[in-house]
Amino acid sequence: MLRPIVFATLLFIGLPHASGQAQTATDSRALAAMSDQALMKLPAKKVFGGQKVPTSTLKSRAIGSYAKGCMAGGAALPVDGPAWQVMRLSRNRNWGHPDLVALVEDLAKEAKEKDGWNGLLVGDLAQPRGGPMLSGHASHQVGLDADVWLTPMPNRTLTRREREDISAKLVVKDRKTMDKAVWTEAHARLIKRAASYDEVARIFVHPPIKAELCKWAKGDKSWLAKVRPYYGHNYHFHIRINCPKGSTTCKNQAPARPKDGTGCGEELAYWMGDIPWKKAKPDPNAKPPKPAPPLTLAALPAECRAVVTAE
């Protein structure tokens, strides 16, 4: 017979996220009480998606790769700061490695002081212990990714309801054309500043945004190498930082080194063409693929077991 505490945890993991339940330290103890064999079979996104607090007993480190890993010792980006506000608070995704949190705070304050940007509206960073999410991102798992809206912060504190309901403004008309009624030079200065930090590995933007930055940039354009075109980044940009010191099992991406030094040539031409979009659009006449089995805890780095069972 299962002990009551273990049974409660298994019951939680079988429930949909819409129930609003979240794991507590008690649930972490219940996970720790399970056998390795049983624990490793649990759906990773439900285990990590249920955690509502970070680990308090493990040192801060990113574990694994951006799209397959977890985070120990996460820090919260305060929901309100002198130059930022966190959006979609119900998601509880304003957690990251302390280095990422510090970078977002620095970017917000410096962009407001020097670039004419009123303040950041910040979207998702990571869950309290990182890991796969119940919805949305494939990455954002190791506490080194952050989404920043391309809509400036208003001159007031938004209510919790507004942070759930307000939508960011698109800065593009379509996959090839900017909306010049929305886009400003301050947008360009903000993205350039984000790319200028040494610890930043990638900035992801929608292809026409990259094209606009290539036309706008003057002088040293090396920062553009980090700005990569990718689907879906038409209302926000995605910041990804390198693995921090001390995160010995964290896996960096290869450095961004486009042939022309900026990515404004062949790489951009590819993304402004039709091929990537045809690949992304499913054939309506094709037989739907069989859904992949859910990623289990066994598929993540071994250290992630300690992350979900720690208090």
Summary of the structure (lengths in Angstrom):
residues: 311
radius of gyration: 20.4
end to end distance: 25.3
largest distance: 70.3
contacts: 981
relative contact order: 0.17
helix: 35%
strand: 16%
